């Protein structure tokens, strides 16, 4: 008698969801606004992820890009790199997909309250970081200074252009941006994201640095944060690599004794600095 109920509560059973809006962000990235068909909010924390499934194709772990302060729907920004994500890019408004989650440990927002927050986003690292940035901005009075450093390979690869434009002019945050390679219209900084660190002045004891980007970026960005005097306990990273099942069963994301999908994807650098494979 209990078997049907157990099946309905299975961690492997997706909830049905509808795509209610799409937006092409760049040539490779597309934004999806999604609502669960059961009418519930996703109930995530900034930094968590979901498993997105397409019938007959498969599923993939995708970072949640919207803040939990956004009610009624949530957003995923998806790069077309594999079978599932390429199939997702073909979907439009009204499509039905499967959602498992949210999974993982998100950013420690309660610990961060009252602190200055230094966001360091490299390329598509802005996708998961956007969830936390918008959460902080929606609860602006709970935090100190907000500084955002954003780097992209080229101006054409910058994400969320409308939001970047708003950040440039907001009086309650400090925003710096750079590109590795400029085009004819670019008037800003040219260079990797670490070239932005000398431009900022911070109080290291009061600052939490949140760093998300491609693997090659972490070592150098963390070093710059350390040079600024930020303690390892106050440097936070998100390791979103090799995740598959999302629930710690397949071992695909295991790094020594850690399962990225459960122990992370968010870690304090102090937790992982002695694990060679982590960074």
MOCORRA-V816154 format. One record per residue. N is the residue number from 0. RES is the residue in one letter. PHI is phi in radians with two decimals (none if undefined). OMEGA is omega in whole degrees, 0 to 359 (none if undefined). Layout:
N,RES,PHI,OMEGA + N,RES,PHI,OMEGA
This chain:
0,X,none,183 + 1,X,-1.49,186 + 2,X,-1.02,180 + 3,X,-1.04,180 + 4,X,-1.15,179 + 5,X,-1.08,181 + 6,X,-1.16,181 + 7,X,-1.14,181 + 8,X,-1.63,183 + 9,X,-1.09,177 + 10,X,-1.21,181 + 11,X,-1.65,185 + 12,X,-1.62,180 + 13,X,-1.28,169 + 14,X,-1.63,178 + 15,X,-1.33,181 + 16,X,-2.51,182 + 17,X,-2.03,172 + 18,X,-1.34,183 + 19,X,-1.86,176 + 20,X,-2.85,173 + 21,X,-2.30,178 + 22,X,-2.62,177 + 23,X,-1.36,183 + 24,X,-1.46,177 + 25,X,-2.50,178 + 26,X,-1.06,186 + 27,X,-1.84,186 + 28,X,-2.01,179 + 29,X,-2.31,181 + 30,X,-1.69,177 + 31,X,-2.15,170 + 32,X,-1.72,192 + 33,X,-2.32,172 + 34,X,-2.24,177 + 35,X,-1.29,183 + 36,X,-1.20,178 + 37,X,-1.39,177 + 38,X,1.44,181 + 39,X,-1.45,169 + 40,X,-1.30,180 + 41,X,-1.12,177 + 42,X,1.33,184 + 43,X,-1.62,171 + 44,X,-1.97,177 + 45,X,-0.95,179 + 46,X,1.78,178 + 47,X,-1.43,181 + 48,X,-2.41,174 + 49,X,-2.19,170 + 50,X,-1.71,181 + 51,X,-1.81,182 + 52,X,-2.11,175 + 53,X,-2.15,185 + 54,X,-1.02,177 + 55,X,1.45,181 + 56,X,-2.07,180 + 57,X,2.50,179 + 58,X,-2.44,182 + 59,X,-2.56,175 + 60,X,-1.35,182 + 61,X,-2.30,178 + 62,X,-1.17,175 + 63,X,-1.43,187 + 64,X,-1.78,181 + 65,X,-1.79,179 + 66,X,-1.36,174 + 67,X,-1.14,175 + 68,X,-1.25,175 + 69,X,-1.45,185 + 70,X,-1.78,175 + 71,X,1.57,179 + 72,X,-2.80,176 + 73,X,-2.47,186 + 74,X,-2.19,174 + 75,X,-2.20,173 + 76,X,-1.87,192 + 77,X,-2.06,173 + 78,X,-1.62,182 + 79,X,-1.41,183 + 80,X,-2.30,181 + 81,X,-2.44,183 + 82,X,-1.04,183 + 83,X,-1.20,183 + 84,X,-1.21,176 + 85,X,-1.18,176 + 86,X,-1.19,177 + 87,X,-1.04,182 + 88,X,-1.08,179 + 89,X,-1.48,182 + 90,X,-1.39,177 + 91,X,-2.27,181 + 92,X,-0.91,179 + 93,X,1.73,180 + 94,X,-1.17,179 + 95,X,-1.86,180 + 96,X,-2.29,175 + 97,X,-1.84,180 + 98,X,-2.28,169 + 99,X,-1.96,178 + 100,X,2.07,12 + 101,X,-1.33,183 + 102,X,-2.19,173 + 103,X,1.50,175 + 104,X,-1.67,181 + 105,X,-1.56,180 + 106,X,-1.26,183 + 107,X,-1.36,189 + 108,X,-1.10,181 + 109,X,-1.16,178 + 110,X,-1.18,185 + 111,X,-1.47,182 + 112,X,-1.10,182 + 113,X,1.49,181 + 114,X,-1.68,167 + 115,X,-1.35,184 + 116,X,-2.05,175 + 117,X,-1.86,177 + 118,X,-1.59,177 + 119,X,-2.20,185 + 120,X,-2.06,177 + 121,X,-1.93,176 + 122,X,1.00,182 + 123,X,-1.23,173 + 124,X,-1.06,177 + 125,X,-1.16,184 + 126,X,-1.07,177 + 127,X,-1.20,182 + 128,X,-1.23,179 + 129,X,-1.03,178 + 130,X,-1.05,179 + 131,X,-1.30,179 + 132,X,-1.01,181 + 133,X,-1.19,175 + 134,X,-1.10,180 + 135,X,-1.10,181 + 136,X,-1.19,177 + 137,X,-1.26,178 + 138,X,-2.11,192 + 139,X,-0.96,184 + 140,X,-1.22,180 + 141,X,-1.44,187 + 142,X,-2.25,178 + 143,X,-1.47,177 + 144,X,-1.08,174 + 145,X,-2.14,179 + 146,X,-2.13,180 + 147,X,-2.15,172 + 148,X,-1.93,182 + 149,X,-2.27,178 + 150,X,-2.18,176 + 151,X,-2.31,179 + 152,X,-1.13,180 + 153,X,-2.47,176 + 154,X,-1.00,181 + 155,X,-1.19,181 + 156,X,-1.74,175 + 157,X,-1.20,182 + 158,X,-1.76,173 + 159,X,0.93,188 + 160,X,-1.03,180 + 161,X,-1.12,180 + 162,X,-1.25,176 + 163,X,-1.03,179 + 164,X,-1.07,178 + 165,X,-1.19,179 + 166,X,-1.13,181 + 167,X,-1.07,187 + 168,X,-1.94,180 + 169,X,-1.21,181 + 170,X,-1.35,185 + 171,X,-1.79,171 + 172,X,-2.57,180 + 173,X,-2.06,189 + 174,X,-2.14,174 + 175,X,-2.24,180 + 176,X,-2.45,179 + 177,X,-2.64,172 + 178,X,-2.28,178 + 179,X,-1.21,181 + 180,X,-2.33,182 + 181,X,-1.50,168 + 182,X,-1.91,185 + 183,X,-1.15,183 + 184,X,-1.68,186 + 185,X,-1.30,181 + 186,X,-1.98,185 + 187,X,-1.62,182 + 188,X,-1.18,175 + 189,X,-2.10,181 + 190,X,2.58,179 + 191,X,-1.20,189 + 192,X,-1.11,180 + 193,X,-1.16,177 + 194,X,-1.25,178 + 195,X,-1.51,185 + 196,X,-1.05,179 + 197,X,-1.11,183 + 198,X,-1.42,186 + 199,X,-1.92,173 + 200,X,-2.11,184 + 201,X,-2.37,168 + 202,X,-1.73,189 + 203,X,-1.07,181 + 204,X,-1.18,184 + 205,X,-1.77,189 + 206,X,-1.84,170 + 207,X,-1.88,177 + 208,X,-1.72,179 + 209,X,-2.01,189 + 210,X,-2.05,178 + 211,X,-2.45,181 + 212,X,-3.13,179 + 213,X,-1.18,184 + 214,X,-0.92,183 + 215,X,-1.13,184 + 216,X,-1.35,192 + 217,X,-1.05,185 + 218,X,-1.03,184 + 219,X,-1.34,179 + 220,X,-1.21,177 + 221,X,-1.10,178 + 222,X,-1.05,179 + 223,X,-1.11,178 + 224,X,-1.13,177 + 225,X,-1.15,177 + 226,X,-1.05,177 + 227,X,-1.26,177 + 228,X,1.67,181 + 229,X,-1.31,181 + 230,X,-1.12,180 + 231,X,-1.01,179 + 232,X,-1.16,182 + 233,X,-1.87,173 + 234,X,-1.88,186 + 235,X,-2.07,179 + 236,X,-2.26,174 + 237,X,-2.16,182 + 238,X,-1.85,184 + 239,X,-1.88,185 + 240,X,-2.10,171 + 241,X,1.06,179 + 242,X,-1.28,182 + 243,X,-2.41,186 + 244,X,-1.36,179 + 245,X,1.53,186 + 246,X,-2.23,174 + 247,X,1.30,183 + 248,X,-1.75,188 + 249,X,-1.56,180 + 250,X,1.31,185 + 251,X,-1.13,186 + 252,X,-1.79,186 + 253,X,-1.21,173 + 254,X,-2.15,187 + 255,X,0.95,182 + 256,X,-1.60,184 + 257,X,-1.75,170 + 258,X,-1.87,185 + 259,X,-1.02,184 + 260,X,-1.25,181 + 261,X,-2.01,179 + 262,X,-1.30,177 + 263,X,-2.19,9 + 264,X,-1.30,182 + 265,X,-1.57,178 + 266,X,-2.36,164 + 267,X,-1.36,182 + 268,X,-1.03,179 + 269,X,-1.05,180 + 270,X,-1.29,192 + 271,X,-2.12,187 + 272,X,-1.13,180 + 273,X,-1.68,178 + 274,X,-1.73,189 + 275,X,-1.00,186 + 276,X,-1.35,188 + 277,X,-1.26,184 + 278,X,-2.05,none
